[in-house]
Structures are given as C-alpha cells and as structure tokens.
Amino acid sequence: MGVIRTLDYNTVVKIAAGEVIDRPASIVRELIDNSIDAGAGMIRVGVMGGGKDMIEVYDDGCGMERDDLAVCYKNHTTSKIADFDDIMNLRTLGFRGEALSSIAEVAELAVGSRARDTISGNRLEVAYGKEVSLIEAGMSNGTSVVVKNLFGNLPARRKFLSSDSAETRFVNLEIIKKALAFYETGFEFMSGGERKYLASPRKTLLERVAEFFPDTLNYLIPIEHFEGGIAITGYITMPAFIRPNRSYQYFFVNRRAVEWKHFSFSIQHTYGNLVPKGFFPAAFLYLELDPSEADFNVHPMKKEVRFREEQAVAKILRRAVSENLTDFGSVAPAEEGEIRFTPYEQKIAGAIRTFLDKEESPRREYSSFPPAASGGEETEADKSVETPAPNEGLFGAEPVTLQEKAEIRDYRFIGILFSTYILLEDGAQVIFVDQHAAHERINYELMRDRYRAKDAPSQELLVPLKIDVPLKAADVMNESLGTLDAMGFGIEHFGGNTFIIRSVPGYIEYEDAEAAVNGFVDKLAENPDSDVHSADFIDSAIKQMACKASVRAGEGLTREEADELMDRLSRTERPFSCPHGRPVMFSLSKIELEKRFKRLGF
C-alpha cells in the first residue's frame, strides 16, 4: 500500500491559514489593509490578551452589503482582482482573498458592516470555518471585525505564541507601520481596555514622523528623488542621530511596509564612515513605481518584495540618499588596496612626535596594557563589530584572577588626542586609550554589580526629567519600571508615552540620566519579543545604558579626569575591552613609529 495520501479539506485549509496568520499582529495587519482599501478615514484597533483572546478592528470605510458579507469569509473571495494578470498591476493592499477566510478557519469571527447609503447593517458570525449566523443589525457606516480565541482549534499553535505583552508589542508595531504609510488616516490603539494612543489624520508625513518619533525631529533630512520612473521620498537623519539597531528604519514600496535586503545595505553603504560601525541612522523612505515592476506575491504574508530590476532600483536608492548627505562630508567608502598614510594617521604621527618631545610628567602606577598592535594597518578597534566579551554576563561571569590580569607597570601621561583618546607612554610603546570605551567598561561593571547585589543607591533629582519614549516602546517600558528601580532609577509613568525620571544611580550625572534611560529604551525597541525580566535581556540593557551614560568622543577631559578614569579602569575585571567586546586600548611600539617615519635602515 502506498504511503502518499491526499489530505482532507479541513487539514488543507488550516495549513493554508497558518501561512497567512501566524500571530495576532498578522491578523491586525490584514484587517487594517482591508480597512484602508475600503477608504477608511479612521481605524480603531483594540486587543485583549495581546490579541490572543480578542482583536477588534473598526473602520469608517465604505462597508459591505449583505450579499458581499455572506461570502467575504469564504476561500479566495475578493473584490480586488478578477484574474491573475491583475496581480501584476495592484493598486490595493489586499488582493488574494484569503485574509478573512484564513482568520475564520483558526478563530471565532464576527463581522458587522453597513454600506454607505443604506439604512441598516448586517452581522455575520463564523466559528472555526463554519457559519453560525447572518442577521440584520443596527450600526453606523463602516465595518467592525471581532476575532476571538485565536488558534482555539489548534492548541499546538496557540502555545507557541509569545506572552501577552510581547504580542501586544508586535500588534503595536504593525499599527505604527500602517500609520507611517497612510499618514492621512487616523489610528487609535487600545489594549486591555486602555487607550495607548490616538494618532489623528495628518496632512504630511513629517507630522506623522514627529508624532511617533519626536526625538528625530531636529535631525531629519528630506528626501525627494525622481529617476527612471521611480519616486523616492521621505526622510533620513543626519549622522548625528544614530541608533544601535535598525528599529528606526522603515521602508515602503507603493505604501506597503516591506523587507528588501538592499534597503538597509544601501543606506549603510551610502553613509559609509559618517556613522560608527554597529550604529544606524533613522530612515523613513517611500518608493513609488509602476506596480508591474514590483512583485509582492513572493511571501505568504506579503512582507517581501522583488523588483524586476533589483540592482537598478538599489543604485537609484543610493543616489537618492547620497545627494542629500553631501553637506555632511564624504560618503564614499574607502577603497581597498595598498595601505597609505591617511590625513588622520599623519595627524596622529605628528601629535605623537610633539608629545614625546615634551618634558616628563610625574609617573603614576596603573594596570599595564595589551601587547603592541602590529603595524600601522587598521586596528581591531576600527574593524570591530559588537562581539560579546568572553564569560561576560549578568550572573554567569567569573571573576578574573590576579594571574589573568596584567602586572602593574608605570606609565607617563602624555595628553589627550582629539578630545577622544588618552595618550600614554609605557616604556618603549605608546598607548592609545579610547575614553568612551574605558568609561563604558567602568559604568557597566558598576551597574551590573549593583544590580546583582540589589543595592543601587539613588540620588533624587532636584528637577525631575520628563522623557517621551517611542510609542512602540511605551508599554514594555512601563512593564520594566521594576527592573529600572533595581538599577537605581526612580521612574514613573506619566501617561501615554511620557515618563518622569525622579532619581538616578549616584554614579550617573544629571545630564547623562536621559541618555542612560534611552539606552534601555533602545534595547527594548531592538527586539519586541524580548523577555524584559530575563538575565540576558537585563545584561544587554545594562550594557546599552552604560554606553549611553559614558563620556563621548569629542568631550575633552582634564588631566585630573583622565587620571581618575585610568585609576578606575585599572580596578575593573576586564579593563582591555568594553562590554560589547571592542578594545579599550591599543599600543604602538617605538620600533613601529620609527618604521613609519622611515628612521630605521637609513
């Protein structure tokens, strides 16, 4: 007897539904698409239990008449296309006629709708693929869709959903994407019966960006580029505004939020050396082109896009970004090839030679430094990306033994280079210390140890700080106040996305308080599915906060401050790398300097 069999109808439709509906957020995305296609001016979304228990989406669009309502949940029924050729000329968000049918197969569905210019509406109820009722009902113009008990007939699927708070964050992110794409439409979001925000219809994209990402407002660069039948509009940020992740990057093609590998790569390539490695500018970019040139049908959830001319579109995108960055310095990436003396290296060499000729300064004793870096080539500090330091962690790190630490040596303080690097002489080598990385290591171990001991003394702020976090991070920020309290931050939810900082750990300066909390928010935004109470997340958040609270490149230190920084660094567990794995310091030997100045062999 053969082993290949034909699956029954119920199994087939459940598999198909699972390709479209994987979590509450995908239901919200599909329903909002339908509302926008219906010409809605206001869309209201509400969830209970992260959407697992209930989702409601209401719009004031054109509505449906009774005959359309009766078939809207059936397989492959759609008003958007008539045949396959229409798919290649789409002007709507929905088109495959599978959203409501997929939802109806895995949940309890109730759809109420009233078409314009009709005196009453109708209400349809479907439970896991079977129609329960279709009755006349009084309601205002538009459509209301209620989804209950998602995956109630598929318990194996339901148990793999995330926590209520994580699923709520995914729903919120979908709404934000739609609100950015359709700024002229209003959006309201409620969770657990509480209004999270009301984003009114806006006249411009700038107003919408300012509403959801107010911290970008002073750094936005408008983009307007028209080439080859493609229009690219939107905003990027100046190199001064960067994030440690891509959570502030949104890309839309014909107003559909999509994933396309060339988007982020093109932006990062164009910014080049204007932003540090591992950091990303914000971008809200919109591509408009003939629908026949883009295919959205390559992914069951329509999240990906393919272009007929991928490389041509990528080049146009790079030009659109590049031409608006010209006022901020060269954006061309360095060419590979023979190593030459760059202007930067020449400045360093000249500064070193000048400093070495100065009279000796009093000596102090601190930890010694790693062996000299080889040659004048790009150092690991230049090439590094974020790499966790070995055995680093909130609860798992083991103390470094005295044998593992370098022995104590003398060094001579020379000066501070470019208000960024502390310059020291240690015997026959010159030591460069990155003041930010050093301070970051100090702050990380201090925050980590205080959190471990549940002993984080706080200092009250004379003037409390009010901060606005991105709307998509407000819920999880509120959920994390207990964790922040254990770190020494006294923060209260002021309502909406506004929080009040009333106290901070004693080792954080007033002017660094907001930056430290924003570091925590950045970590929240990086992965909406994070368990904010897990040791891994808290450790990552502490690293991010330590980074934000540390002295920055370009902030000049006094001799006394540099001495104190080195003293504190020498007492850390791992003085030679920052918490993200980047080197704190490197050395350049006297011999290497003499080779560079061609003093050897002459």
PAGU-806989 format. One record per residue (C-alpha): residue number from 1; x, y, z. Coordinates in nm, 4 decimals. Example, Ala and Ser with C-alpha at 12.3 -4.5 7.8 and 13.67 -1.06 7.14 Angstrom:
<atoms>
  num         x         y         z
    1    1.2300   -0.4500    0.7800
    2    1.3670   -0.1060    0.7140
</atoms>
This chain:
<atoms>
  num         x         y         z
    1    0.0000    0.0000    0.0000
    2    0.1326    0.3452   -0.0900
    3    0.2391    0.5968    0.1741
    4    0.1347    0.9115   -0.0148
    5   -0.2189    1.0246    0.0612
    6   -0.4446    1.3159   -0.0232
    7   -0.5053    1.5458    0.2710
    8   -0.8638    1.6184    0.3680
    9   -1.0114    1.9630    0.3060
   10   -1.0058    2.0758    0.6709
   11   -0.6369    1.9952    0.7040
   12   -0.5530    2.1778    0.3810
   13   -0.7311    2.4997    0.4777
   14   -0.5748    2.5004    0.8260
   15   -0.2271    2.4665    0.6745
   16   -0.3046    2.7462    0.4285
   17   -0.4395    2.9655    0.7080
   18   -0.1214    2.9118    0.9102
   19    0.0867    3.0556    0.6245
   20   -0.1072    3.3819    0.6418
   21   -0.1926    3.4039    1.0132
   22    0.0954    3.3259    1.2475
   23    0.0171    3.5600    1.5376
   24   -0.2324    3.8348    1.6350
   25   -0.0237    4.1023    1.4647
   26   -0.0697    3.9373    1.1250
   27   -0.4479    3.9485    1.1732
   28   -0.4285    4.3186    1.2585
   29   -0.2125    4.3825    0.9528
   30   -0.4583    4.2085    0.7180
   31   -0.7637    4.3770    0.8669
   32   -0.6060    4.7230    0.8510
   33   -0.5195    4.6577    0.4860
   34   -0.8871    4.5833    0.4188
   35   -0.9925    4.8987    0.6042
   36   -0.7554    5.1167    0.4049
   37   -0.8731    4.9599    0.0780
   38   -1.2281    5.0462    0.1904
   39   -1.1329    5.4140    0.2094
   40   -1.1345    5.4440    0.5890
   41   -1.0531    5.7820    0.7396
   42   -1.0301    5.6432    1.0948
   43   -0.9273    5.2940    1.2063
   44   -0.9599    5.1749    1.5653
   45   -0.7764    4.8669    1.6893
   46   -0.8295    4.7011    2.0264
   47   -0.6775    4.3836    2.1728
   48   -0.7215    4.1731    2.4840
   49   -0.4551    3.9306    2.5993
   50   -0.2157    4.0557    2.3328
   51   -0.4779    3.9676    2.0703
   52   -0.4867    3.6007    2.1620
   53   -0.8179    3.6425    2.3416
   54   -0.9720    3.9164    2.1287
   55   -0.8955    4.1550    1.8433
   56   -1.1337    4.4229    1.7233
   57   -1.0765    4.6423    1.4206
   58   -1.3310    4.9095    1.3323
   59   -1.3257    5.1453    1.0347
   60   -1.5491    5.4092    0.8824
   61   -1.4898    5.2906    0.5263
   62   -1.7399    5.2059    0.2536
   63   -1.8753    4.8958    0.4296
   64   -2.0291    4.5853    0.2700
   65   -2.3780    4.4996    0.1602
   66   -2.5438    4.1800    0.2814
   67   -2.4611    3.9733   -0.0292
   68   -2.0905    4.0592   -0.0036
   69   -2.0857    3.9984    0.3703
   70   -2.2304    3.6500    0.3199
   71   -1.9322    3.5366    0.1103
   72   -1.6450    3.7530    0.2411
   73   -1.5038    3.4780    0.4644
   74   -1.5041    3.2041    0.2011
   75   -1.1868    3.0839    0.0298
   76   -1.0469    3.3125   -0.2378
   77   -1.3285    3.5630   -0.2490
   78   -1.2048    3.9127   -0.3210
   79   -1.3174    4.2421   -0.4681
   80   -0.9605    4.3455   -0.5573
   81   -0.8784    4.1320   -0.8643
   82   -1.0625    3.9393   -1.1340
   83   -0.7804    3.7272   -1.2769
   84   -0.4088    3.6558   -1.2319
   85   -0.2967    3.9380   -1.4601
   86   -0.4453    4.1873   -1.2149
   87   -0.1899    4.0794   -0.9520
   88    0.0865    4.2437   -1.1545
   89   -0.0945    4.5793   -1.1573
   90   -0.2071    4.6065   -0.7971
   91   -0.3243    4.9367   -0.6548
   92   -0.4638    4.7860   -0.3344
   93   -0.3064    4.6301   -0.0234
   94   -0.5253    4.3206   -0.0151
   95   -0.5718    4.1098   -0.3244
   96   -0.5600    3.7339   -0.2684
   97   -0.8950    3.6883   -0.0965
   98   -0.7510    3.4808    0.1853
   99   -0.7285    3.7064    0.4919
  100   -1.0824    3.6689    0.6286
  101   -1.1045    3.3047    0.5203
  102   -0.7756    3.2261    0.6972
  103   -0.8886    3.4077    1.0132
  104   -1.2250    3.2273    1.0045
  105   -1.0517    2.8875    0.9972
  106   -0.8447    2.9447    1.3147
  107   -1.0663    3.1677    1.5310
  108   -1.4191    3.2801    1.6115
  109   -1.5032    3.5614    1.3697
  110   -1.7771    3.8226    1.3814
  111   -1.8093    4.0813    1.1034
  112   -2.0578    4.3655    1.1210
  113   -2.0863    4.6002    0.8247
  114   -2.3069    4.8735    0.6885
  115   -2.2604    5.0099    0.3391
  116   -2.2957    5.3787    0.2738
  117   -2.6426    5.4999    0.1743
  118   -2.8114    5.2001    0.3410
  119   -3.0490    5.2233    0.6366
  120   -2.9097    4.9287    0.8378
  121   -2.6208    4.6881    0.8602
  122   -2.5696    4.3141    0.8911
  123   -2.3707    4.0904    1.1205
  124   -2.2008    3.7641    1.0240
  125   -2.0666    3.5093    1.2743
  126   -1.8321    3.2234    1.1819
  127   -1.6693    2.9770    1.4227
  128   -1.3605    2.7911    1.3003
  129   -1.4724    2.7794    0.9385
  130   -1.8449    2.7168    0.9952
  131   -2.1067    2.9885    0.9544
  132   -2.3113    3.0422    1.2695
  133   -2.5454    3.3252    1.1686
  134   -2.6091    3.6167    0.9335
  135   -2.8581    3.8685    1.0711
  136   -2.9622    4.2285    1.0220
  137   -2.8086    4.4630    1.2790
  138   -2.8128    4.8307    1.3556
  139   -2.4739    5.0013    1.3311
  140   -2.3020    5.3078    1.1890
  141   -2.1441    5.3174    0.8448
  142   -1.8303    5.1088    0.8107
  143   -1.7104    4.7684    0.9200
  144   -1.6294    4.6092    1.2556
  145   -1.4360    4.2825    1.2742
  146   -1.4047    4.0942    1.6045
  147   -1.1725    3.7936    1.6326
  148   -1.1805    3.5764    1.9468
  149   -0.9888    3.2755    2.0756
  150   -0.7155    3.2686    1.8128
  151   -0.5953    2.9115    1.7429
  152   -0.8612    2.7789    1.9802
  153   -0.8928    2.4769    1.7498
  154   -0.5158    2.4433    1.7156
  155   -0.3789    2.4318    2.0720
  156   -0.0342    2.3296    1.9491
  157   -0.0131    2.6561    1.7547
  158   -0.1534    2.8669    2.0369
  159    0.1016    2.7502    2.2908
  160    0.3841    2.8790    2.0714
  161    0.2557    3.2358    2.0836
  162    0.4549    3.4771    2.2975
  163    0.3475    3.6470    2.6197
  164    0.0569    3.8909    2.6165
  165    0.2903    4.1898    2.6434
  166    0.5156    4.0673    2.3607
  167    0.2191    4.0013    2.1295
  168    0.0835    4.3476    2.2132
  169    0.4168    4.4977    2.1069
  170    0.4002    4.3155    1.7728
  171    0.0468    4.4456    1.7165
  172    0.1613    4.7964    1.8038
  173    0.4479    4.7750    1.5557
  174    0.2104    4.6772    1.2753
  175   -0.0133    4.9748    1.3527
  176    0.2848    5.2111    1.3513
  177    0.3911    5.0827    1.0086
  178    0.0426    5.1442    0.8711
  179    0.0208    5.4868    1.0367
  180    0.3504    5.5871    0.8748
  181    0.2436    5.4575    0.5341
  182   -0.1012    5.6216    0.5482
  183   -0.0489    5.9374    0.7495
  184   -0.3743    6.0864    0.6204
  185   -0.5647    5.8109    0.8024
  186   -0.6270    5.8225    1.1771
  187   -0.5378    5.5319    1.4061
  188   -0.6416    5.4546    1.7617
  189   -0.4900    5.1692    1.9614
  190   -0.6347    5.0205    2.2789
  191   -0.5007    4.7291    2.4823
  192   -0.6767    4.5721    2.7781
  193   -0.9417    4.8418    2.7653
  194   -0.6834    5.1231    2.7953
  195   -0.6147    5.3681    2.5163
  196   -0.2471    5.3590    2.4233
  197   -0.2603    5.6416    2.1718
  198   -0.4750    5.8276    1.9236
  199   -0.2913    5.9253    1.6069
  200   -0.5154    6.1713    1.4272
  201   -0.5140    6.2057    1.0470
  202   -0.2179    6.4172    0.9356
  203   -0.1545    6.6333    0.6337
  204    0.2125    6.5472    0.5912
  205    0.4491    6.2608    0.6581
  206    0.6618    6.4956    0.8689
  207    0.3746    6.5406    1.1141
  208    0.3343    6.1643    1.1453
  209    0.7069    6.1019    1.1974
  210    0.7136    6.3739    1.4631
  211    0.4176    6.2067    1.6343
  212    0.5755    5.8640    1.6646
  213    0.9473    5.9527    1.6643
  214    0.9742    6.3024    1.8183
  215    1.3417    6.2564    1.9009
  216    1.4293    6.2575    1.5297
  217    1.2622    6.5889    1.4512
  218    1.5697    6.8142    1.4721
  219    1.7817    6.5754    1.2658
  220    1.5583    6.4935    0.9685
  221    1.6823    6.5399    0.6115
  222    1.4049    6.5424    0.3487
  223    1.4444    6.3097    0.0505
  224    1.2925    6.3818   -0.2904
  225    1.4371    6.1942   -0.5857
  226    1.2799    6.1073   -0.9192
  227    1.4611    5.8853   -1.1640
  228    1.3780    5.6120   -1.4112
  229    1.0087    5.6090   -1.3315
  230    1.0778    5.5714   -0.9585
  231    0.9934    5.8322   -0.6959
  232    1.1793    5.8130   -0.3642
  233    1.0559    6.0415   -0.0873
  234    1.0695    6.0536    0.2898
  235    1.3339    6.1354    0.5492
  236    1.6716    6.0185    0.6697
  237    1.8562    6.1561    0.9698
  238    2.1807    6.3452    0.9986
  239    2.4809    6.1357    1.1021
  240    2.4474    6.2937    1.4470
  241    2.1314    6.0867    1.5070
  242    2.2091    5.7153    1.5086
  243    2.0734    5.4114    1.6905
  244    2.2416    5.0846    1.7946
  245    1.9863    4.8885    1.5885
  246    1.7596    4.9298    1.2846
  247    1.4425    4.9892    1.4857
  248    1.4150    5.3423    1.3405
  249    1.4351    5.2283    0.9786
  250    1.1102    5.1886    0.7839
  251    1.0811    5.1176    0.4133
  252    0.7702    5.1249    0.2000
  253    0.7074    5.0328   -0.1611
  254    0.3824    5.1675   -0.3024
  255    0.2874    5.2333    0.0611
  256    0.3384    4.8741    0.1665
  257    0.5885    4.8098    0.4500
  258    0.8324    4.5557    0.3113
  259    1.1596    4.3814    0.3750
  260    1.4186    4.4120    0.0985
  261    1.7829    4.3296    0.1561
  262    1.9065    4.6287   -0.0438
  263    1.7294    4.8889    0.1685
  264    1.9421    4.8768    0.4817
  265    2.2560    4.7822    0.2918
  266    2.2204    5.0772    0.0532
  267    2.1723    5.3235    0.3380
  268    2.4638    5.1887    0.5395
  269    2.6867    5.1812    0.2330
  270    2.5979    5.5414    0.1470
  271    2.6607    5.6790    0.4969
  272    2.9940    5.4972    0.4998
  273    3.2317    5.6440    0.7569
  274    2.9800    5.9058    0.8683
  275    2.8410    5.6644    1.1267
  276    3.0319    5.4189    1.3503
  277    3.0109    5.0510    1.2758
  278    2.7231    4.8885    1.4581
  279    2.5110    5.2063    1.4523
  280    2.2378    5.3052    1.2108
  281    2.0670    5.6279    1.1049
  282    1.6906    5.6585    1.1108
  283    1.5140    5.6311    0.7758
  284    1.1545    5.6649    0.6675
  285    1.1685    5.6033    0.2938
  286    0.8949    5.5548    0.0368
  287    0.9374    5.4142   -0.3123
  288    0.6641    5.4655   -0.5681
  289    0.6815    5.2885   -0.9020
  290    0.4661    5.1139   -1.1588
  291    0.3035    4.8131   -0.9847
  292    0.4094    4.5877   -1.2707
  293    0.7735    4.6492   -1.1722
  294    0.7345    4.5031   -0.8198
  295    0.6133    4.1623   -0.7038
  296    0.4591    4.1405   -0.3563
  297    0.3340    3.7872   -0.4048
  298    0.6614    3.6177   -0.3102
  299    0.5797    3.5787    0.0596
  300    0.2577    3.4427    0.2160
  301    0.2353    3.7499    0.4383
  302    0.3350    3.9928    0.1610
  303    0.6300    4.1182    0.3706
  304    0.8898    4.0845    0.0951
  305    0.9181    4.2492   -0.2434
  306    1.1093    4.1718   -0.5589
  307    1.1812    4.4205   -0.8321
  308    1.2118    4.3496   -1.1999
  309    1.5431    4.5414   -1.1975
  310    1.6843    4.4872   -0.8460
  311    2.0272    4.6418   -0.8979
  312    1.8917    4.9438   -1.0841
  313    1.6486    5.0213   -0.8010
  314    1.9275    4.9795   -0.5449
  315    2.1525    5.2259   -0.7320
  316    1.8724    5.4820   -0.7542
  317    1.8113    5.4435   -0.3818
  318    2.1804    5.5019   -0.3039
  319    2.1851    5.8130   -0.5218
  320    1.8727    5.9464   -0.3529
  321    2.0336    5.9157   -0.0103
  322    2.3821    6.0246   -0.1189
  323    2.2827    6.3508   -0.2826
  324    2.1236    6.4678    0.0422
  325    2.4253    6.3845    0.2570
  326    2.6801    6.5900    0.0675
  327    2.6667    6.8674    0.3243
  328    2.7877    6.6265    0.5929
  329    3.1166    6.5149    0.4445
  330    3.2340    6.2462    0.2083
  331    3.0149    5.9393    0.1972
  332    3.2199    5.7254   -0.0375
  333    3.3525    5.4082    0.1318
  334    3.7286    5.3656    0.1446
  335    3.8752    5.1750   -0.1460
  336    4.0548    4.8503   -0.0746
  337    4.4167    4.8281   -0.1741
  338    4.7605    4.9393   -0.0635
  339    4.7771    5.0940    0.2824
  340    4.8777    5.4600    0.2699
  341    4.9221    5.7340    0.5253
  342    4.5834    5.8937    0.5656
  343    4.5469    6.2568    0.6833
  344    4.4194    6.1149    1.0108
  345    4.7286    5.8975    1.0555
  346    4.9533    6.1884    0.9686
  347    4.7857    6.3998    1.2393
  348    4.8378    6.1205    1.4936
  349    5.2004    6.0752    1.3976
  350    5.2680    6.4472    1.4232
  351    5.0922    6.4725    1.7575
  352    5.2864    6.1755    1.8964
  353    5.6196    6.3185    1.7893
  354    5.5343    6.6538    1.9525
  355    5.4159    6.4937    2.2742
  356    5.7205    6.2674    2.3030
  357    5.9458    6.5719    2.2947
  358    5.7745    6.7266    2.5999
  359    5.9251    6.7174    2.9464
  360    5.8410    6.4127    3.1509
  361    5.5300    6.4286    3.3653
  362    5.5068    6.2712    3.7132
  363    5.4534    5.8971    3.6922
  364    5.1524    5.7051    3.8257
  365    5.1086    5.3313    3.8643
  366    4.8205    5.1553    3.6911
  367    4.7478    4.8335    3.5055
  368    4.9666    4.7606    3.2084
  369    4.8320    4.7257    2.8586
  370    4.7984    4.4632    2.5849
  371    5.0913    4.3874    2.3555
  372    5.1623    4.6307    2.0757
  373    4.9318    4.6126    1.7741
  374    5.1081    4.5035    1.4572
  375    5.1868    4.7661    1.2007
  376    5.0066    5.0812    1.1114
  377    4.7199    4.8947    0.9480
  378    4.3575    4.9259    1.0520
  379    4.3322    4.8200    1.4147
  380    4.0795    4.5829    1.5638
  381    3.9113    4.8868    1.7136
  382    3.8474    5.0117    1.3628
  383    3.7294    4.6769    1.2297
  384    3.5278    4.5550    1.5231
  385    3.1594    4.4896    1.5360
  386    2.9690    4.4182    1.8523
  387    3.1159    4.0975    1.9942
  388    3.0339    3.9862    2.3479
  389    3.3341    3.9690    2.5749
  390    3.4185    3.6145    2.6879
  391    3.2394    3.4989    3.0035
  392    3.0609    3.8336    3.0212
  393    2.7131    3.8289    3.1690
  394    2.4812    3.9373    3.4430
  395    2.5033    3.6220    3.6527
  396    2.7482    3.3967    3.4680
  397    3.0708    3.5965    3.4666
  398    3.3547    3.4560    3.6734
  399    3.6000    3.6925    3.8429
  400    3.9323    3.7371    3.6698
  401    4.2199    3.6041    3.8785
  402    4.5298    3.8110    3.9552
  403    4.7275    3.5846    3.7234
  404    4.4898    3.6705    3.4357
  405    4.5364    4.0430    3.4893
  406    4.8498    4.2078    3.3596
  407    5.1118    4.3066    3.6119
  408    5.1370    4.6635    3.7376
  409    5.3648    4.8912    3.5381
  410    5.4451    5.2590    3.5288
  411    5.3290    5.4839    3.2508
  412    5.3759    5.8503    3.1684
  413    5.0705    6.0601    3.0876
  414    5.1284    6.2499    2.7630
  415    4.7969    6.4156    2.6829
  416    4.4583    6.3762    2.5213
  417    4.4352    6.3467    2.1457
  418    4.1397    6.4905    1.9513
  419    3.9404    6.5154    2.2768
  420    3.8843    6.1401    2.2437
  421    4.1991    5.9356    2.3074
  422    4.4094    5.9384    2.6233
  423    4.7731    5.9138    2.5203
  424    5.0256    5.7396    2.7470
  425    5.3880    5.6281    2.7224
  426    5.4785    5.2924    2.8721
  427    5.8444    5.2047    2.8232
  428    5.9036    5.1551    2.4504
  429    5.5440    5.1901    2.3411
  430    5.2698    5.4495    2.3129
  431    4.9265    5.3595    2.4486
  432    4.6032    5.4926    2.2978
  433    4.3008    5.4645    2.5308
  434    3.9509    5.5255    2.3974
  435    3.7978    5.7377    2.6747
  436    3.4398    5.6333    2.5857
  437    3.5158    5.2592    2.5806
  438    3.7076    5.2886    2.9095
  439    3.4242    5.4748    3.0813
  440    3.1718    5.2289    2.9349
  441    3.3617    4.9354    3.0935
  442    3.3650    5.1136    3.4300
  443    2.9960    5.2018    3.4183
  444    2.8915    4.8543    3.3025
  445    3.0644    4.6719    3.5878
  446    2.9319    4.9244    3.8382
  447    2.5716    4.8933    3.7161
  448    2.5964    4.5160    3.6874
  449    2.7410    4.4681    4.0350
  450    2.4857    4.6996    4.1956
  451    2.2035    4.5156    4.0214
  452    2.3413    4.1768    4.1272
  453    2.3572    4.2917    4.4879
  454    2.0165    4.4620    4.4659
  455    2.1968    4.7594    4.6148
  456    2.1778    5.0561    4.3833
  457    2.1808    5.3794    4.5856
  458    1.9875    5.6560    4.4149
  459    2.0045    6.0328    4.4229
  460    1.6903    6.2402    4.3905
  461    1.6894    6.4900    4.1058
  462    1.6205    6.8468    4.2131
  463    1.4366    6.8943    3.8840
  464    1.2713    6.5703    3.7619
  465    1.3246    6.4899    3.3949
  466    1.0336    6.4280    3.1609
  467    1.1077    6.1979    2.8669
  468    0.8957    6.0791    2.5780
  469    0.9758    5.7294    2.4531
  470    0.8666    5.5987    2.1117
  471    0.5048    5.4871    2.1225
  472    0.6018    5.1328    2.0307
  473    0.8203    5.1089    2.3449
  474    0.5844    5.2715    2.5986
  475    0.4095    4.9523    2.7110
  476    0.7230    4.7483    2.7656
  477    0.8908    5.0474    2.9311
  478    0.6068    5.0566    3.1817
  479    0.6473    4.6841    3.2362
  480    1.0197    4.7326    3.3069
  481    0.9982    5.0003    3.5774
  482    1.0705    4.7431    3.8479
  483    1.3915    4.6381    3.6721
  484    1.4968    5.0009    3.6351
  485    1.4227    5.0603    4.0029
  486    1.6600    4.7762    4.0925
  487    1.9265    4.9551    3.8882
  488    1.8744    5.2748    4.0886
  489    1.6383    5.4624    3.8557
  490    1.3202    5.6024    4.0065
  491    1.0854    5.6409    3.7092
  492    0.7099    5.6933    3.6969
  493    0.4686    5.6517    3.4086
  494    0.3139    5.9920    3.3438
  495    0.0631    5.8659    3.0890
  496    0.0797    5.7729    2.7217
  497    0.4424    5.7524    2.6159
  498    0.5651    6.0043    2.8749
  499    0.7738    5.9079    3.1802
  500    0.9195    6.1092    3.4678
  501    1.2733    6.0365    3.5953
  502    1.2796    6.1319    3.9640
  503    1.6041    5.9667    4.0759
  504    1.9118    5.8107    3.9198
  505    2.2034    5.5970    4.0435
  506    2.4590    5.8033    4.2329
  507    2.7311    5.7436    3.9757
  508    2.5289    5.8900    3.6846
  509    2.5431    6.2630    3.6225
  510    2.2212    6.4610    3.5822
  511    2.2991    6.5444    3.2202
  512    2.3546    6.1724    3.1410
  513    2.0330    6.0457    3.3030
  514    1.8107    6.0790    2.9997
  515    2.0723    5.9223    2.7720
  516    2.1084    5.6233    3.0053
  517    1.7331    5.5608    3.0116
  518    1.7210    5.5997    2.6340
  519    1.9828    5.3261    2.6144
  520    1.7397    5.0981    2.7942
  521    1.4618    5.2018    2.5538
  522    1.6862    5.1246    2.2550
  523    1.7308    4.7725    2.3823
  524    1.3533    4.7363    2.4222
  525    1.2983    4.8507    2.0646
  526    1.5620    4.6153    1.9269
  527    1.3531    4.3021    1.9820
  528    0.9821    4.3326    2.0643
  529    0.9736    3.9648    2.1639
  530    1.2241    4.0087    2.4474
  531    1.1533    3.8799    2.7958
  532    1.2337    4.2008    2.9819
  533    1.2841    4.0109    3.3094
  534    1.5382    3.7617    3.1733
  535    1.9031    3.7819    3.2803
  536    2.0212    3.8041    2.9185
  537    1.7953    4.0975    2.8390
  538    1.8814    4.2853    3.1585
  539    2.2531    4.2347    3.0980
  540    2.2188    4.3634    2.7401
  541    2.0176    4.6599    2.8654
  542    2.2811    4.7424    3.1281
  543    2.5468    4.7394    2.8553
  544    2.3383    4.9749    2.6473
  545    2.2755    5.2069    2.9421
  546    2.6440    5.2064    3.0333
  547    2.7261    5.3117    2.6784
  548    2.4767    5.5986    2.6833
  549    2.5924    5.7239    3.0249
  550    2.9620    5.7321    2.9356
  551    3.1771    6.0214    2.8258
  552    3.1597    6.0602    2.4491
  553    3.4225    6.1022    2.1848
  554    3.4959    6.4706    2.1444
  555    3.4179    6.5603    2.5058
  556    3.7504    6.6836    2.6335
  557    3.8728    6.5544    2.9707
  558    4.1053    6.7369    3.2061
  559    4.4305    6.5755    3.3174
  560    4.2733    6.5021    3.6565
  561    3.9657    6.3416    3.4962
  562    4.1840    6.1274    3.2702
  563    4.3906    6.0141    3.5694
  564    4.0748    5.9226    3.7603
  565    3.9391    5.7338    3.4602
  566    4.2565    5.5274    3.4299
  567    4.2606    5.4630    3.8046
  568    3.9020    5.3324    3.7975
  569    3.9668    5.1326    3.4789
  570    4.2628    4.9549    3.6392
  571    4.0290    4.8219    3.9090
  572    3.7763    4.6658    3.6697
  573    3.7607    4.2936    3.5951
  574    3.8234    4.3299    3.2223
  575    3.9975    4.6612    3.1535
  576    4.1036    4.5784    2.7989
  577    3.7609    4.5574    2.6310
  578    3.4306    4.7374    2.6555
  579    3.1183    4.5340    2.7449
  580    3.0389    4.4863    2.3747
  581    3.3777    4.3300    2.3067
  582    3.5506    4.6268    2.1442
  583    3.9046    4.7090    2.2585
  584    3.9528    4.9852    2.5142
  585    4.3134    5.0463    2.4179
  586    4.5924    4.9502    2.1852
  587    4.9632    5.0169    2.1751
  588    5.2105    5.1312    1.9124
  589    5.5743    5.0430    1.9673
  590    5.8680    5.2776    1.9273
  591    6.0041    5.0484    1.6582
  592    5.6805    5.0730    1.4622
  593    5.6879    5.4516    1.4864
  594    6.0446    5.4558    1.3599
  595    5.9399    5.2369    1.0671
  596    5.6596    5.4760    0.9860
  597    5.8924    5.7741    0.9921
  598    6.1458    5.5691    0.7936
  599    6.4115    5.6189    1.0608
  600    6.5177    5.2530    1.0507
  601    6.7585    5.1421    0.7813
  602    6.8715    5.4973    0.6909
</atoms>
